[in-house]
Every structure is written in structure tokens, then in C-alpha cells.
Amino acid sequence: MTTPITFADLALAPSLRAGLDALDYSILTPVQAQALPAILEGRDLIAQAPTGSGKTAAFGLGLLQAIDASAVRTQALVLCPTRELADQVGKQLRKLATGIANLKLSVLCGGIPLGPQLASLTHAPHVVVGTPGRVLELVQQGALDLRGVRMLVLDEADRMLDMGFDEPIRALVKRTPKDRQALLFSATFPDAIRALATAMLRDPLQVSVDGGAQPATIEAHFFEAEPARRAPQLAALLLQFNPESTVVFCNMRKDTEEVVGSLAHYGFTALALHGDMEQRDREEVLVRFSNRSCNVLVASDVAARGLDIDDIGAVVNYELPTDADTYLHRIGRTGRAGRDGLALSLVASGERNRAALIEERQGNPIRFESIAPLEGKPRGVPQATMATLRIDAGRTDKLRPGDIVGALTGDAGLPKEAIGKIDVYATRSYVAIARGQADRALERLRAGKIKGRRFRIHRL
């Protein structure tokens, strides 16, 4: 049996120990064990690594180790496909950098006004995490200088290319020094990724953490789909298996809204997530799904990148994706954090060739089952256990989760066990309340004060 590698075994700077302790990291995950030693040695890297594999800590520790906090210039650039993923990467890097004094990290993404970002770049950040389009816009305006970049990271590169970021990425790569270190992480390896890797990497180490095999903890079922009756078949699956939380993947953005409408007709609490939504709406959907105010999330592949929730009960393929890599990446969102997972797929006769690719990849034959479409509106459809209240105040108002808990358990008289997850953003906050107590909590909060002040409060 191989002895696990610990972070203490690596030649990490003492300033990184505080961050590792804060995150309670001790033993390296497989991708960290394969990639981090090479990253610390300064090698370029191309890695096949899915969400939840620990890749952020792998490249994060490498780039933080190389930062000279006394030099006021941008030294590391991390590019991500979506703002949600960029925000998550930024948060984790900040935690890892807890022990590095005076480190400045900026998250620069589209979907928000340009002005505040321009103002924040008066003093160059040491680390930039952002989406390619917005980062290139800031570079072109002369607000961001990449000539001092020592490490360039492309996170979930395949989805960035799917979203049309090929040209912005190549333009940014050209603006970084030729001798910088480059790391490319991707869940899949289509030809476009290989071409990009050739253009930006020098003699890279190649790493794969799962070898493309289906995780043993995921129970997969394949059902014969009737193309005109997929929605009632989906509703029947959700009733039969009754997962506590479900992500339903659609291949087309337009299908997400149609599926949500169908599920709402049957009485399910479902929300759509796709790339055409406004950023604030996307954030609120993710908040509601993660805090159990919505038990079915219907998403496109691109929009679901950055969804960082460990206890998703089931993943449903409304229809199969066109390649096996995407299928494996989708179902890898269930069965995480040591829990068993469930993957359900609706497969029409015209998709059998896609099923054959999955069958070949996983090395096991697929057995198709039947599922009768749901007829009429059923009774006993499981409802979300929580509801979400939005408070129009956040970090800029010095509001903290403890202040919200105090107001709810104090003047509002709510029992502490009725309060769920609390998310505090710059100008707004969200709190999950047990569904049966939500109206009472809203009424009491509107009548009272939080931290001695009155704020606008809404139920989503």
C-alpha cells in the first residue's frame, strides 16, 4: 500500500502553512500528488482534472509560493470560464494566502460595471483571477499589465473554449512573458484543447487523475426516452428515486426553461441556470439551490461550471451529451465527499450511438430500463425544505452572518434550528429559513431591525 503524501512532505514556504491549517489540509488528493511537486519545480503542466478533485489548491499553492509580495506588480493570472468559478477560486486562494502579508488578489469578471474594477487596479494586484473577456478588456485599456506574470493558469479550459474564449485567451497568452510557467486544467481533451496546449506550454508534464473511469460510488441507470414525453418521464424519475437534491443537465439552453416549466406544473421546486441569465439572477439561483430552497436545478453544461456543492443527491441527463467525457464530468457532481451518488439518463433511440461511446469508455455494458411518463398532477411531490430571504445589505454595510442570526433569534423569535445557510455578498445577503417559518421570519424582520438598522427584505 502506497504511503499517502502529506503537505508537510513538500518544500512549501512557511507562509503557506497557516492557509493549509485554516483549510484543514493534510494529505494530498491524487491530482495534488501528481501535479504539485512538478508545479513547485517550475514545470508546465496539462492536467485532466474534474471539479472537486483539489486542483485549485494544486495550482494555488504553486502560484502563491512564487509570489513576491514586496513587488507591486501582477505576477499570477488565473483564467476561468464563469464568474461563479472565478469567485470560488478567488476565495480559496485568499484562504491559502492567509499567512502572506500584504498580498493583493483581484477577481475581474464581466457582468458587473467596469468602473470599480478600473479603480481597484490603481495599485496592481499580485494575483488576478478572472474571465478572459473582461481581463483582456482591462489589459487593452492599459489598466492591467501582464508583463510581470510568472504563472499563467487556465482552469476548466475546455469550457472556456466552448464559450468562445479561444481568441481572448490566445491574445492574453501573447501578452505574458515567454519564460512564464503555464498550467492548463481541463475535464476533457478535445482537439482544440490540444492545439491550445501546444501554443502555450513548454514540454508539459501530463497528468490525469481519473483515467476516464466512472467513479465506483455512483449508481447509474439508463432509461428509454420518448422524445415527445421526456418531461413527464423526468418527473416520474424524480418521484421514483426521490433524491434530496438533483441537477438536471440539458444540452440546449432553451430546454432548461421549458423543463423548469414542466416540473413546476407537476409541483416540483425547480430553477433554471443557463448562460443567458443576468449575473445577479444566476447567483440567486445558485444560492437557493445550495441552501436547499430549491431541490431541482436544471442547467446547461457551461452554466453549471463553478457549481461547488458536495452533497448533490442525483444527476439526471435529460438527454445524453455528445461525448463520453462530458457525461463523466456531469455525473461526477454526485457521489462526492465520500457519499454514494446516483446518475439517471434518458436516452432516445437516436442517442444510442452516444450511449455506445459511454459504454466503451466505462468498460461495462449498458442495460436500458423503462420508465412510464407521469400522468396528471401527482400528490406528495417533495418540496424544498427551506425558503430564502434576501436582505438588501451586505459586507459594505458591515453586515455579518452573526448579525442576521441575532436578529432572527432575538426580535424575530425564531428558533436557531430554523435558520439555515447564510450568504453575505457586498451589497446583499441571503438567509435560508425553514419553509414553514419563512413568512413569520420575514414579517418580524421587516418590523424590527438588524444591527440597529432597517433594511429592505424580500422572500425569493
C-alpha positions in Angstrom: 0.0 0.0 0.0 1.4 3.4 -1.0 2.1 5.8 1.8 -0.1 9.0 1.4 1.8 12.2 0.6 1.3 15.0 3.1 1.8 18.7 2.6 4.5 18.5 5.3 6.5 16.3 2.8 6.7 19.2 0.3 9.1 22.1 0.2 6.4 24.7 0.8 7.1 28.2 2.2 6.3 28.6 5.9 3.9 31.4 5.0 1.6 28.8 3.3 1.3 26.7 6.5 -1.3 29.0 8.0 -3.6 28.6 5.0 -3.2 24.8 4.9 -4.1 24.7 8.7 -7.1 27.0 8.2 -8.5 24.7 5.5 -7.5 21.6 7.5 -5.5 20.2 4.6 -3.0 17.5 5.5 -3.0 14.7 2.8 -2.7 15.4 -0.9 -5.5 14.4 -3.3 -4.5 12.4 -6.3 -4.3 15.4 -8.6 -2.3 17.3 -6.0 0.1 14.4 -5.5 0.8 14.1 -9.3 0.9 17.8 -10.1 2.1 19.9 -7.2 5.7 18.6 -6.9 6.2 19.4 -10.6 4.5 22.8 -10.3 6.8 23.7 -7.4 9.7 22.7 -9.6 8.5 25.3 -12.2 7.3 22.8 -14.9 4.5 23.5 -17.3 1.5 21.2 -16.8 -1.5 19.9 -18.6 -4.0 18.0 -16.4 -7.2 16.2 -16.8 -9.0 17.0 -13.6 -12.7 17.3 -12.8 -14.4 19.8 -10.4 -13.9 18.7 -6.8 -10.5 17.0 -7.4 -8.5 19.5 -5.4 -6.9 21.2 -8.5 -7.4 24.7 -7.1 -5.1 24.0 -4.2 -2.6 22.4 -6.5 -2.1 25.4 -8.7 -2.9 27.8 -5.9 -0.1 26.7 -3.7 2.3 26.7 -6.7 1.4 30.3 -7.7 1.4 31.6 -4.1 4.8 30.0 -3.5 6.2 32.0 -6.4 4.7 35.4 -5.4 7.0 38.1 -4.2 4.5 40.2 -2.1 7.0 43.1 -1.8 7.0 43.6 -5.6 3.9 45.6 -6.6 3.1 44.0 -9.9 0.8 41.3 -11.3 2.7 38.0 -11.0 0.0 35.4 -11.5 -3.1 35.2 -13.8 -5.8 32.6 -13.4 -8.5 32.4 -16.2 -11.9 30.8 -15.6 -14.9 30.3 -17.8 -17.5 31.8 -15.4 -17.8 34.4 -12.7 -19.0 31.8 -10.2 -15.9 29.7 -10.7 -13.7 32.8 -10.6 -15.3 33.8 -7.3 -14.8 30.4 -5.8 -11.1 30.2 -7.0 -10.5 33.7 -5.6 -12.0 32.7 -2.2 -9.9 29.6 -1.9 -6.7 31.4 -2.9 -7.3 34.1 -0.3 -7.7 31.3 2.4 -4.5 29.7 1.2 -2.7 33.1 1.3 -3.8 33.8 4.9 -0.2 33.7 6.1 1.2 36.0 3.3 1.2 39.6 4.5 0.1 42.4 2.1 -0.9 40.1 -0.7 -3.5 41.7 -3.1 -5.8 39.4 -5.1 -8.4 40.8 -7.6 -11.3 38.9 -9.1 -12.1 40.6 -12.5 -15.1 39.3 -14.4 -17.7 40.5 -16.8 -21.4 41.0 -15.8 -20.5 43.9 -13.4 -19.6 47.5 -14.0 -16.2 48.2 -15.3 -15.6 51.4 -13.3 -15.0 49.9 -9.9 -12.6 47.3 -11.4 -10.6 50.1 -13.1 -10.4 52.0 -9.8 -9.2 48.8 -8.0 -6.3 48.5 -10.4 -4.7 51.8 -9.4 -2.3 49.6 -7.4 -1.5 46.4 -9.3 -2.7 43.2 -7.7 -0.2 40.3 -7.2 -2.8 37.8 -8.3 -5.6 38.2 -10.9 -8.4 35.7 -11.2 -11.0 36.4 -13.9 -12.8 35.6 -17.1 -10.9 36.0 -20.4 -13.1 38.7 -21.9 -13.0 41.1 -19.0 -9.3 40.6 -18.3 -8.5 41.3 -21.9 -10.7 44.4 -21.9 -8.8 45.8 -18.9 -5.4 44.9 -20.5 -6.4 46.7 -23.7 -7.4 49.8 -21.7 -3.9 49.9 -20.1 -5.3 49.2 -16.6 -3.7 45.8 -16.2 -0.1 45.0 -17.1 0.8 41.3 -17.6 4.5 41.7 -18.4 5.4 40.6 -14.9 3.3 37.4 -14.9 5.3 34.5 -13.7 2.5 31.9 -13.7 -0.5 31.6 -16.1 -3.3 29.2 -15.2 -6.2 28.1 -17.4 -8.9 26.5 -15.2 -11.6 24.4 -17.0 -10.1 25.3 -20.3 -12.5 23.1 -22.3 -15.5 25.2 -21.2 -13.7 28.4 -21.9 -13.3 27.3 -25.5 -16.9 26.1 -25.6 -18.0 29.6 -24.6 -16.0 31.2 -27.4 -13.0 32.5 -25.4 -10.3 31.0 -27.7 -9.2 34.3 -29.2 -9.2 36.3 -25.9 -7.1 33.5 -24.3 -4.6 33.5 -27.1 -4.4 37.3 -27.0 -3.7 37.2 -23.2 -1.1 34.4 -23.6 0.8 36.6 -26.1 0.9 39.5 -23.5 2.6 37.3 -20.8 6.4 36.7 -20.8 7.6 33.8 -22.8 9.5 32.3 -19.8 6.5 32.3 -17.5 5.2 29.0 -16.2 1.8 27.8 -17.6 -0.7 25.3 -16.2 -3.8 24.0 -18.1 -6.6 22.2 -16.4 -9.4 20.6 -18.4 -12.1 18.0 -17.7 -12.0 16.9 -21.3 -9.3 16.9 -24.1 -10.8 17.8 -27.5 -8.5 18.7 -30.4 -9.0 22.5 -29.6 -7.5 22.0 -26.1 -4.5 20.1 -27.5 -3.9 22.9 -30.0 -4.1 25.5 -27.3 -1.7 23.4 -25.1 0.8 23.2 -27.9 0.7 27.0 -28.3 1.2 27.9 -24.7 3.0 25.1 -22.9 6.7 24.1 -23.0 7.5 20.4 -22.5 4.5 20.0 -20.2 4.0 17.2 -17.7 0.7 15.4 -18.5 -1.5 14.3 -15.6 -4.8 12.5 -15.4 -6.5 11.9 -12.1 -9.3 9.5 -13.0 -8.2 7.9 -16.2 -11.8 8.4 -17.5 -13.3 5.7 -15.4 -16.7 6.0 -13.9 -16.5 6.5 -10.1 -17.4 3.3 -8.3 -19.6 5.2 -5.8 -22.1 6.3 -8.5 -25.1 4.1 -9.3 -26.0 4.7 -13.0 -29.3 3.9 -14.7 -30.3 4.4 -18.3 -33.9 4.7 -19.4 -35.5 4.5 -22.8 -36.8 8.0 -23.6 -39.8 9.0 -25.6 -38.7 12.3 -27.3 -42.1 13.9 -27.1 -42.6 12.8 -23.5 -39.2 13.4 -21.8 -40.6 16.0 -19.3 -43.3 13.6 -17.8 -40.7 10.8 -17.8 -38.3 13.1 -15.9 -41.0 13.9 -13.4 -41.6 10.2 -12.9 -37.9 9.6 -12.3 -37.8 12.3 -9.7 -40.8 10.8 -7.9 -39.5 7.2 -8.1 -36.0 7.9 -6.8 -36.8 10.9 -4.7 -33.3 12.4 -4.3 -33.0 15.3 -1.8 -31.3 17.5 -4.4 -30.9 17.0 -8.2 -29.1 18.6 -11.1 -30.8 18.0 -14.4 -28.5 18.6 -17.4 -29.8 19.8 -20.7 -27.8 20.1 -23.9 -29.6 23.3 -25.1 -30.1 26.5 -23.1 -33.7 26.9 -24.3 -34.6 23.4 -22.9 -33.7 24.5 -19.3 -36.6 27.0 -19.0 -39.0 24.6 -20.7 -38.1 21.7 -18.3 -38.5 24.0 -15.3 -41.9 25.0 -16.5 -42.9 21.3 -16.9 -41.6 20.4 -13.4 -43.4 23.4 -11.9 -46.6 22.1 -13.4 -46.1 18.8 -11.6 -45.4 20.7 -8.3 -41.6 20.5 -8.1 -39.5 23.3 -6.8 -37.2 23.8 -9.8 -35.0 26.6 -11.1 -33.1 27.1 -14.4 -29.4 28.0 -14.7 -28.0 29.0 -18.1 -25.6 31.4 -19.7 -28.2 33.9 -21.0 -29.2 34.9 -17.4 -28.2 38.1 -15.7 -25.3 37.6 -13.3 -27.4 38.5 -10.2 -30.1 36.1 -11.2 -27.5 33.3 -11.7 -26.1 34.0 -8.3 -29.5 33.9 -6.6 -30.3 30.6 -8.3 -27.1 29.0 -7.0 -27.7 30.4 -3.5 -31.2 28.9 -3.4 -30.0 25.5 -4.7 -27.1 25.3 -2.3 -29.2 26.3 0.7 -32.0 23.8 0.0 -34.6 26.4 -1.1 -34.8 24.6 -4.4 -34.4 20.9 -4.8 -34.1 20.6 -8.6 -31.6 22.7 -10.6 -32.0 22.5 -14.4 -28.7 23.6 -16.0 -26.7 23.8 -19.2 -23.2 22.4 -19.0 -21.4 25.8 -19.2 -23.6 27.4 -16.6 -23.1 24.5 -14.1 -19.3 25.0 -14.1 -18.4 26.5 -10.8 -21.2 24.7 -9.0 -19.4 23.7 -5.9 -21.8 21.6 -3.8 -20.7 18.3 -2.3 -24.0 16.6 -1.4 -25.9 16.5 -4.7 -28.2 13.5 -4.4 -28.6 12.8 -8.1 -27.6 13.9 -11.6 -30.1 13.5 -14.4 -29.2 13.6 -18.1 -32.3 15.0 -19.8 -30.6 13.8 -22.9 -27.1 12.3 -23.3 -24.3 14.7 -24.2 -22.4 14.1 -27.5 -19.2 12.8 -25.9 -18.3 10.4 -23.0 -16.0 13.0 -21.3 -18.9 15.4 -20.7 -21.1 12.5 -19.4 -18.5 11.5 -16.9 -17.9 15.1 -15.8 -21.7 15.6 -15.3 -22.2 12.5 -13.2 -19.1 13.3 -11.2 -21.0 16.0 -9.4 -22.9 13.4 -7.4 -21.2 10.8 -5.2 -18.7 13.4 -3.8 -17.3 13.9 -0.3 -17.5 10.1 0.5 -21.2 9.8 -0.3 -22.9 7.5 -2.7 -24.2 9.0 -5.9 -27.0 8.4 -8.4 -26.9 9.1 -12.2 -30.1 8.8 -14.2 -30.1 9.2 -18.0 -33.0 9.5 -20.5 -31.8 8.1 -23.9 -33.9 8.2 -27.1 -33.3 5.8 -29.9 -31.4 8.5 -31.8 -28.9 8.8 -29.0 -27.9 5.1 -28.8 -24.6 5.9 -30.6 -23.8 8.3 -27.7 -24.6 5.6 -25.2 -22.2 3.3 -27.1 -19.4 5.7 -26.6 -20.1 5.8 -22.8 -20.4 2.0 -22.7 -17.0 1.7 -24.4 -15.4 4.3 -22.1 -16.6 2.8 -18.8 -15.9 -0.8 -20.0 -19.3 -2.0 -18.8 -22.4 -2.9 -20.9 -25.4 -0.5 -20.5 -28.8 -2.1 -19.6 -31.7 0.0 -20.6 -34.7 0.3 -18.3 -38.2 1.6 -18.9 -40.0 4.5 -17.1 -43.6 5.3 -17.7 -44.4 9.1 -18.2 -46.2 10.7 -15.3 -49.9 11.2 -16.0 -51.7 14.1 -14.3 -50.6 16.1 -11.3 -49.4 13.8 -8.6 -49.8 14.1 -4.8 -46.9 14.1 -2.4 -44.3 15.8 -4.6 -41.3 16.5 -2.3 -40.9 20.2 -1.6 -37.8 22.2 -0.8 -37.2 22.2 3.0 -36.1 25.8 3.1 -37.1 29.2 1.7 -34.7 32.2 1.1 -35.0 35.7 2.3 -32.9 38.4 0.6 -31.6 41.3 2.7 -30.6 44.4 0.7 -27.4 44.9 2.7 -24.1 43.1 2.9 -20.4 43.5 3.6 -20.3 47.2 2.6 -22.9 47.7 5.4 -20.6 45.8 7.8 -23.3 43.1 8.0 -22.1 39.7 9.2 -23.9 36.3 9.4 -23.9 36.6 13.2 -25.9 39.9 13.0 -28.5 38.1 10.9 -28.7 35.2 13.3 -29.0 37.6 16.2 -31.9 39.4 14.7 -33.7 36.2 13.8 -33.3 34.6 17.2 -33.8 37.8 19.1 -36.6 40.2 18.0 -37.9 37.8 15.4 -38.1 35.0 18.0 -37.0 32.2 15.6 -35.5 29.0 17.0 -31.9 28.6 15.9 -32.6 25.3 14.2 -35.0 27.0 11.8 -32.1 29.0 10.3 -30.0 27.5 7.5 -27.2 28.7 5.3 -26.3 32.4 5.3 -24.5 34.0 2.3 -23.3 37.6 2.6 -22.2 39.5 -0.5 -21.0 43.0 -1.0 -24.5 44.7 -1.1 -26.9 41.9 -0.3 -27.3 38.9 2.0 -29.3 35.7 1.8 -30.6 33.5 4.6 -32.3 30.2 4.4 -35.3 29.7 6.7 -37.3 26.5 7.4 -40.1 26.8 4.8 -42.9 26.8 7.5 -41.2 29.6 9.4 -40.2 31.8 6.5 -43.3 34.1 6.4 -43.1 34.7 10.1 -39.4 35.5 9.9 -40.0 37.9 7.0 -42.8 39.7 8.9 -40.7 40.0 12.1 -37.5 41.2 10.3 -39.4 43.9 8.4 -41.0 45.1 11.7 -37.7 45.0 13.6 -34.1 45.9 12.9 -30.8 44.2 12.1 -27.7 45.6 13.9 -29.9 48.6 14.9 -30.9 49.5 11.3 -33.8 48.8 9.0 -33.1 47.1 5.6 -35.4 46.1 2.7 -36.1 42.4 3.0 -37.8 40.1 0.4 -38.7 36.5 0.1 -37.4 34.9 -3.1 
